[in-house]
């Protein structure tokens, strides 16, 4: 059995794994326990009462976090001519067509997000076996297949997060960094939970969210009470939308 260090033992002493806390307390505890020598990622795990084997319950989407993710997102864009120039001007890290496809087929995946114009999808389609398992395949429903290349690149760079439920009905996502303030983490968490709540499949009966936990890269998970957010799941989405509109 692996030895548990003093830092982790100290963090675990502050968290009762059998109980739930309020969302505010969860944010406080996770931030307090993020004591590694690097800026840990704050992560949310949501266990949903869905069966991803059914297409209508395959919960997925994209959400723009009001305070970003704290990560430097590398973006690859499949585009030609003016759209390629537009992508470069927007800050895309890699831009190309068949040449970019050849790089990817050679095993070089030096990016975190892929965006493509509709006319480039025949080229991108050949890369399905490479990009698909990594969750990088462009999808029009997620805004990554678009002619508005500038907006897509800027959104990806500014802290847009894509999420998708896994086979066991769990969603994992990074929603910030330990260096963020508690208020910033809470705002990002509100936005993410609001998006997931709005994405509830119509076929789900009864409880939609089974469990919620917040953690940092090297810290223990903290379960928090859904009653602190379920009644405000829609409110969280509305608060996120109000902040977005206010910034425009």
N, C-alpha and C positions, 0 to 999 in steps of 0.2 A: 504494500500500500504506500502511495506517495506521501511524503512527509509534508504536513501543513505548516507553512512558515508563520512567524510571529505576526506579520502584517495581516495575513488572512484570518488567523485565529482572533485577532483583535476586532476585525471587521465583522466576523461571524457572531461574536459575542453581543453585538449591537442589534442583530437581526434575529427575530424569532421566525423560523421557516414554516411554522405551523399556523401562524396568524397573519391577518391582513391589516394594513395600516391605511390611513387616508392618502390620497394622491400627493398632497403637499408634503406629508411626512416621508413618503417614498422617495420623492425628489431630494429631500434634505438628506436622508440616510445614504442614498446612492452617491450623491456628490461628496458627502463627508467620508465615505469609504473608498473613494477613488484616490488612493494615495501612492499609486505607482509613479515611477520616475518619468513617465511620458504622459501626454495628455490623453487619458482614456476616453473611449467612445461610450456614450450613454446609449443603451439599447433597450428597446421595448419588445416583449414577447407576448403575443395574444393567442390564447387557445379558443378557437371558435367552434360553435356547434354546427359545423357544416361537413358535407361529404364532398371533397374536391373531385371525386370520380364522376360526379354529375356536373355537366357543363354549366348548368345554371347556378351552381354553388361554388364555382371556382373563383373565389373572391380575389380581385386584383385591381390595382389602380395606381394613381400617381398623386402626390400631394406636395405642394410648395411649402416648405417650412418657413415661418416668418423670420427666423434667425439663422437660416441655413443649417448645414450639417457640420461645418468646421473642417470639412475635407476638401482637398483640391481634386475636383472631379475632372478626369481626362476624357475628352469627347472626340470620337471619331465620326466623321461625316462622309457619307457616300453622296457625291453630287458632282455636277459638271458645270463648266462655263461660269455664268453669272452667279449661279447658286453656290458654286464652289468658292468664289470670291467672297460671297456673302457670309459663308461659314467661317472663312479665315478671319474676316473682319470682326466677327462676333466672338472670336477667341477659340475656335475649334483647334484641338491639338493635332489631329490627323485629318486630312481631306484628300479624297481621291475617288477612283472608280475601279476599273479592272486592276490597276496597279495596287490599290489598297487591298483588294480582295486577294491578290497574290501574296501580299505580306501576311495576311491573316491565315491563309492556307498553309503558309510556311511555318505556322505555329507561334507567330509573334502577336501577343495580345497585350498591347501597351496602352489600354484605355479602359474606362469604366462604364461608358455609355455609347451606344451607337445610334446615330440619326441618319435617315436616308430620305431623299426625295422620291416620290412615287415611281418616277421613270427608272430609278436605279434598283428597284426591288428584284427584277430578274437576276441581277448580279448578286445582290445580297442573299437571295433565295438559295444560291448554291452553297452558301456558308452556314446553312441551318444546322448541320451536324456539329459545327464548331461553336457557333454563337448560341444556339438553343440551350444546350446543357448549362451554359454559364449565365443564362438569363439576360443575354445581350441582344437578342433578336429584335429589330425594330418592329413596332406594333402601332398601327394607326389609332387604336383605342387609347394608347398611352401618349399620343402626341409625338411619337418618334418617327413616324412616316408622315412627312409634311413638306409642303412647298415653302412654308414660313420658317426657313432654316435659321434665320437670325434669332427669332423668338425661342425656338427649341433649344438652341445652343445656350442662349443666355439663361433660360430656365434651368437647364441641367447644371450650369456653372454656379448658379445662385443658391442652390440647395434644394432642388426638387428631388423627392425620394419616390422610387417605384416600389411597390409591395405586391406580394403574391402569396396566397395561402399554400402551405406545403401539404404533402400527402396525408399527414396526421392532423391536419386542420389547424396548423400553427403558422402565425405570421411573425417574422423577425425583422427588425429594422433598426438602423442607427438613427437617432434623432438629435444628436448634438455631441458636445464634448464636455469633459469634466471642468474645463476652464470657463464654460458658460455660467452665467449667474443662475440662481434657482428660478428666477422669473423667466429667463430665456428658455430654460429647459421646459418649464411648465407651459409656456406658450407653444413650443414645438410639439409637446406631448398632446396638448389640447387639439392642435391642428391635425395631428396624425390620427388620434382617436376619433375625431369628428369625421374624417374621411372614411375610416373603416366602418363607422356606424352608418354613414350614408350609403355605403356599398352593400348593406345587408340584403341578401337575396330574398326575393318575395316568397320563395318556397320554404324558408326556414321557419319552423314553428317553435314557440316557446323561447327559451333562453338562447340568445345569439352569442354572447360572450361568456365562456366558461371560467377562464382564469386570465389574470393580468399580472405581469411581473416586470419590474424595471431593474436594470443592472448596469454595471460598468464593465469594461473589458476584463479587469482583474479582480472585480469585487463580487460579493455574494448577491444573489437575486433577492429582490424585495417584492413580496406580493402586496398588491394594494386592492382596496375595496372598490368593487364596481359601482356600488351605490354612490360613490363620490363622483362618478363620471357618467353612469348610465342615464341618470336623469338629465345630465347635461351633455350627453353625447351630441345631440343636435345643437345645444348651446355652444359646444366647443367648435363645431363646424361654423356656426354663425359668427362666433368671436373671431375665428380665423379669417372669414370672409370680410368682416368689418375692418380688420387690420389691413387686409390686402387692398380693399377699396380705398381706405384712408391714405395709403401710400401712393396711389395712382394720381 
